[in-house]
Amino acid sequence: MKRAMYMRALHLKYEWKSTVFWLVFPFIGTVFLYQLALTFIGESKVPIAVAVEDDSAYAMEIVEQLQTVEYLNVRLLQKTEAIRLLEQHELDSVFVIRKKYEENIKEGRKKLIEAYASNRSYAYETSKELMSSVVMEQALRAKTARDIEALLINYDMQHLFDEQIIEEKVRKRQIETDLIQIPFSLFNAKEETGDKIPYVSKWAIWSSLTVLATFFLFDWFVKERNHSIRQRWVLGAQTYMSYAFVQFVLYYVVLLLVDLFAFFLFSQSMSLWSIAVLCLCRFVLNSYAFMVVALCKNPSTYYILSILVTLLFTLTNGGIVPIRDSGYVHQLFAQLHPMYALLKVELPIAALLLCSMLMLVGGRLKNA
């Protein structure tokens, strides 16, 4: 084992640059692609403007609700400025909350908000419906408060009337009975506070990039199987099969340490179970790379297959194309796909596959 490690150290003396590059490549690629995704999603938001002419709590509630919508970029502007930008097609739509908005909504009056759109407004209807839903909820709370006040006046109990308490209770009931609210999470990701762009997972990006890095790190197996190098194993004290096994273990340990570091940086679920899944998925991924490299006779073929396998794993890991957590496809991927199992935090039950794979690799090594 010491001899094999010494030989690997001699090789790294001339190939340390490429080795270091592929070890840090997933980290650099993850940060770059994540920031690129944030920029793209941020720029793809629909710009709308809201002109608030009433400084009441009701009016600000509408603005706050619109700002929580992930695909809207809400800007607070004056009415004249907002309409000017709309005419220049820099805004999709403009909404003006008129003066005395809270007073008018409590009195049950109509025409509370002005809406403007252009011939290029493609999100106007959606924005209008979102704002209308908030206005309807506010109108319902105000009407409930008025009805309770009238009821208390009829029974000479108006001293018990508290508008804030009534509206707060109605608001809680509206939240509890929201029938169209559909929670969504990617790979059981916990919701974060602050400025957050949804549906972008650093861990999913890293898992795809580490596949490519793993396959390219295993190219030593192809390079060291050419005719001139294989001659030394005939008279050597160590067989090539034992040498390859030691290298496999060494690469597994090094890559697992890198995985653990990435796990603490990018993963959102920290537990002993997820670490155990990570260890097994790393072993499966290295075994896949070892099997592919054992079947290739020249580096160019191996590099092409590495890229194809990386694309296949990326498209089927559930990060790009959603896969339901049920059915035969899920069960198959959870057992055989290391990155899918890693993102789903499930153990890939691939013992039989790994045994047959190692037997295939062992037979290939004997023939080397």
C-alpha positions in Angstrom: 0.0 0.0 0.0 2.9 2.4 0.8 4.4 1.6 -2.6 1.2 2.4 -4.4 0.7 5.7 -2.5 4.4 6.6 -3.3 3.8 5.9 -7.0 0.7 8.1 -6.9 2.7 10.9 -5.2 5.2 10.7 -8.0 2.5 11.0 -10.6 0.9 14.0 -8.8 4.3 15.7 -9.0 3.6 16.2 -12.8 -0.2 16.2 -12.8 -1.0 18.1 -9.6 -2.4 21.1 -11.5 -5.2 19.1 -13.2 -5.9 17.1 -9.9 -6.3 20.3 -7.9 -8.4 21.9 -10.7 -10.9 19.0 -10.7 -11.1 19.0 -6.9 -12.0 22.7 -6.7 -14.0 22.7 -10.0 -17.4 21.7 -8.4 -17.0 24.6 -5.8 -16.1 27.2 -8.4 -18.8 26.0 -10.8 -21.5 25.9 -8.1 -20.8 29.5 -7.0 -20.7 30.7 -10.6 -23.8 28.9 -11.8 -25.8 29.8 -8.6 -25.0 33.5 -9.0 -25.8 33.3 -12.7 -29.1 31.7 -11.9 -29.9 34.4 -9.3 -29.1 37.1 -11.8 -31.2 35.5 -14.5 -34.2 35.0 -12.3 -33.9 38.5 -10.8 -33.8 40.1 -14.2 -36.7 37.9 -15.5 -39.0 39.3 -12.8 -42.0 41.3 -14.2 -41.6 45.0 -13.3 -44.8 46.7 -12.1 -45.3 50.0 -10.2 -47.6 50.9 -7.4 -48.5 54.5 -6.6 -49.7 54.8 -3.1 -51.7 57.9 -2.4 -53.0 56.7 0.9 -50.7 56.0 3.8 -53.1 53.7 5.7 -52.3 50.2 6.9 -54.7 48.7 4.3 -52.8 50.3 1.5 -49.4 49.2 2.7 -50.7 45.7 3.2 -51.4 45.5 -0.6 -47.9 46.6 -1.4 -46.4 44.0 1.1 -48.5 41.2 -0.4 -47.4 42.1 -4.0 -43.7 42.2 -2.9 -44.0 38.6 -1.6 -44.8 37.4 -5.1 -41.6 35.8 -6.4 -42.0 36.7 -10.1 -42.9 40.4 -9.6 -40.5 43.3 -9.2 -42.7 45.9 -7.4 -41.6 49.5 -7.5 -43.1 52.3 -5.5 -43.4 55.4 -7.7 -45.5 58.5 -8.1 -48.4 58.2 -10.5 -47.0 60.5 -13.2 -43.6 58.9 -13.1 -45.1 55.4 -13.2 -47.3 56.2 -16.2 -44.4 57.7 -18.1 -42.3 54.6 -17.6 -45.3 52.5 -18.7 -45.6 54.5 -21.9 -41.9 53.8 -22.5 -42.5 50.1 -22.0 -40.2 49.9 -19.0 -43.1 48.7 -16.8 -45.6 46.0 -17.4 -48.4 47.6 -15.5 -49.2 50.4 -13.0 -51.6 50.4 -10.1 -52.7 53.5 -8.2 -54.1 53.1 -4.7 -56.4 56.1 -4.4 -56.6 58.5 -1.5 -58.8 57.5 1.5 -58.5 53.9 0.5 -59.0 52.4 3.9 -61.9 54.7 4.6 -63.6 53.9 1.3 -63.1 50.1 1.7 -64.7 50.2 5.1 -67.6 52.2 3.8 -68.1 49.6 1.0 -67.3 51.9 -1.9 -66.0 50.7 -5.2 -63.4 52.0 -7.7 -60.7 52.0 -5.0 -57.7 51.3 -7.3 -56.7 52.5 -10.8 -55.0 50.1 -13.1 -53.0 50.9 -16.3 -51.5 48.6 -18.9 -50.0 48.8 -22.4 -50.2 46.7 -25.5 -47.1 44.9 -24.3 -48.4 44.1 -20.8 -48.3 40.3 -20.5 -48.6 40.0 -16.7 -51.3 42.7 -16.2 -54.2 40.2 -15.7 -52.2 38.1 -13.2 -51.1 41.2 -11.2 -54.7 42.6 -11.2 -56.1 39.3 -9.9 -53.5 39.2 -7.1 -54.3 42.7 -6.1 -58.0 42.0 -6.3 -57.7 39.0 -4.0 -56.0 41.2 -1.4 -58.7 43.8 -1.7 -61.5 41.2 -1.4 -59.9 39.9 1.8 -59.7 43.4 3.2 -63.3 44.1 2.2 -64.4 40.9 3.9 -62.6 41.9 7.1 -64.1 45.4 7.0 -67.6 44.1 6.3 -67.4 41.5 9.2 -66.4 44.3 11.5 -69.3 46.5 10.4 -71.8 43.7 10.8 -70.6 42.8 14.3 -70.7 46.5 15.2 -74.3 46.8 14.0 -75.2 43.7 15.9 -73.7 45.0 19.1 -75.5 48.3 18.7 -78.8 46.5 18.4 -78.2 44.9 21.8 -76.7 48.0 23.4 -73.3 46.4 23.7 -71.3 48.7 21.5 -68.8 49.2 24.4 -67.5 45.6 23.6 -66.7 46.5 20.0 -63.0 46.3 19.1 -62.3 46.6 15.4 -58.6 45.6 15.6 -59.4 42.3 17.5 -62.2 41.4 15.1 -60.1 42.0 12.0 -57.1 40.1 13.4 -59.4 37.1 14.1 -60.8 37.3 10.6 -57.3 37.5 9.1 -56.2 34.4 11.0 -59.3 32.5 9.8 -58.6 33.6 6.2 -55.0 32.2 6.5 -56.2 28.9 8.0 -58.8 28.4 5.3 -56.7 29.4 2.3 -57.8 26.6 -0.1 -55.5 27.5 -3.0 -52.3 27.8 -1.1 -49.9 25.1 -2.4 -46.6 24.8 -0.5 -43.6 23.9 -2.7 -40.1 22.8 -1.7 -37.2 21.5 -3.7 -35.6 18.4 -2.2 -37.2 19.2 1.2 -35.3 22.5 1.4 -36.3 24.6 4.4 -37.7 28.1 3.8 -35.1 30.8 4.4 -35.8 34.3 5.4 -34.4 37.4 3.7 -33.8 37.9 0.0 -34.2 34.4 -1.5 -34.7 33.2 -5.0 -36.7 29.9 -4.9 -36.1 26.7 -6.8 -32.3 27.3 -7.0 -30.4 24.7 -5.0 -26.6 24.9 -4.6 -26.5 21.3 -3.4 -28.2 20.2 -6.7 -25.8 22.2 -8.8 -22.8 20.8 -6.9 -24.0 17.2 -7.2 -24.1 17.5 -11.0 -20.6 19.1 -11.3 -19.0 16.6 -8.9 -20.0 13.8 -11.3 -17.9 15.3 -14.1 -15.0 16.0 -11.7 -15.1 12.4 -10.4 -14.9 10.9 -13.9 -12.1 13.2 -15.0 -10.1 12.4 -11.9 -10.3 8.7 -12.7 -8.6 9.2 -16.1 -5.3 7.9 -14.5 -6.6 4.4 -15.0 -6.7 4.8 -18.8 -3.4 6.6 -19.0 -1.6 4.0 -17.0 -2.9 1.1 -19.1 -1.0 1.7 -22.3 1.5 -0.8 -23.6 4.7 0.8 -22.4 3.5 1.3 -18.8 1.9 -2.2 -18.5 5.3 -3.9 -19.0 6.6 -2.8 -15.6 3.8 -4.8 -13.8 5.2 -8.1 -15.2 8.4 -7.9 -13.2 7.1 -5.7 -10.4 6.5 -6.8 -6.8 3.0 -5.5 -6.8 0.2 -6.5 -9.2 -1.7 -4.0 -11.1 -5.0 -5.2 -9.6 -3.8 -4.5 -6.1 -2.4 -1.1 -7.2 -5.7 -0.1 -8.7 -7.6 -1.2 -5.6 -5.3 1.0 -3.4 -5.8 3.9 -5.8 -9.6 3.4 -5.6 -9.6 3.5 -1.8 -7.3 6.6 -1.8 -9.5 8.5 -4.2 -12.6 7.5 -2.3 -11.1 8.9 1.0 -10.0 12.2 -0.7 -13.2 12.7 -2.6 -15.3 11.9 0.5 -13.4 14.6 2.5 -14.2 17.0 -0.3 -17.8 15.9 -0.3 -18.1 16.5 3.4 -16.7 20.0 3.1 -19.2 20.7 0.3 -22.0 19.2 2.4 -21.4 21.7 5.2 -21.2 24.5 2.7 -24.1 23.8 0.4 -26.5 21.3 1.9 -29.6 22.5 3.9 -30.3 19.3 5.8 -27.6 18.3 8.4 -28.0 14.9 10.0 -26.1 11.7 10.5 -28.5 10.0 8.1 -27.6 12.4 5.3 -23.9 12.0 6.0 -24.3 8.2 5.8 -26.2 8.6 2.5 -23.4 10.8 1.2 -20.7 8.2 2.0 -22.6 5.5 0.2 -23.4 7.7 -2.8 -19.8 8.6 -3.1 -18.8 4.9 -3.2 -21.4 4.2 -5.8 -20.3 7.2 -8.0 -16.7 6.1 -7.8 -17.6 2.6 -8.7 -19.5 3.8 -11.7 -16.5 5.8 -12.8 -14.2 2.9 -12.2 -16.4 0.6 -14.3 -16.5 3.1 -17.2 -12.8 3.7 -17.2 -12.1 0.0 -17.1 -14.1 -0.4 -20.3 -12.2 2.3 -22.2 -8.9 1.8 -23.9 -8.0 5.4 -24.8 -8.5 8.7 -22.9 -10.5 10.4 -25.7 -13.2 7.7 -25.6 -13.3 7.9 -21.8 -13.7 11.7 -21.8 -16.6 11.5 -24.2 -18.3 8.8 -22.2 -17.7 10.9 -19.0 -19.4 13.9 -20.4 -22.4 11.8 -21.7 -22.8 10.1 -18.3 -22.6 13.4 -16.5 -25.4 14.8 -18.8 -27.4 11.7 -18.1 -27.0 11.9 -14.4 -27.8 15.7 -14.4 -31.0 15.3 -16.4 -32.2 12.4 -14.2 -31.2 13.6 -10.7 -34.6 15.3 -10.2 -33.1 18.8 -10.2 -34.0 19.8 -13.7 -36.8 17.4 -14.6 -39.0 16.8 -11.6 -39.6 13.2 -10.7 -42.5 12.1 -8.4 -41.6 10.5 -5.1 -43.5 7.4 -6.0 -43.7 4.8 -8.7 -41.2 2.6 -10.4 -39.1 5.4 -11.7 -38.5 6.8 -8.2 -37.7 3.4 -6.8 -35.3 2.6 -9.7 -33.4 5.9 -9.4 -33.3 5.7 -5.6 -31.6 2.4 -5.8 -29.2 3.0 -8.8 -28.8 6.7 -9.2 -26.3 8.1 -6.7 -27.1 11.8 -7.2 -30.8 11.2 -7.2 -30.5 9.3 -3.9 -28.2 12.0 -2.5 -30.7 14.8 -3.2 -33.6 12.7 -1.9 -31.5 11.6 1.1 -32.2 8.0 0.5 -29.8 5.0 0.5 -29.1 3.7 -3.0 -29.7 0.0 -2.5 -27.3 -1.1 -5.2 -25.3 -3.9 -3.4 -26.0 -6.4 -6.1 -25.2 -4.0 -8.9 -21.9 -3.0 -7.2 -20.9 -6.6 -6.7 -21.4 -7.4 -10.4 -19.7 -4.2 -11.3 -16.7 -4.9 -9.2 -16.5 -8.4 -10.7 -16.6 -6.9 -14.2 -13.8 -4.5 -13.3 -11.8 -7.2 -11.6 -11.9 -9.4 -14.7 -10.9 -6.5 -16.9 -8.0 -5.7 -14.6 -6.7 -9.3 -14.8 -6.6 -9.0 -18.6 -4.7 -5.7 -18.4 
